[in-house]
Amino acid sequence: LSVAISQLPPQQKMVFKLSREEGYSREEVAEYLNISPNTVRNHLAKAVKFVQTYLKVFATILISIL
């Protein structure tokens, strides 16, 4: 998971960490980063999709090795 997160663009990584790891709301993240809540929503959606895809690919590779 940390490898997937490390590969996110900087803004998506920050939004993901604040939201998912620190537990901040969308509005709190928006205020902290001085961006709109909709921008936070968009960054978070893209970040979550990337992480999910990364983990699915990783799991597929891992299963094929075993």
Buried (B, 14 or more C-beta within 10 A) or exposed (E): EEEBBEEBEEBBBBBBBBBBEEEBEBEBBBEBBEBEBEBBBBBBEBBBEBBEEBEEEEEEEEEEEE
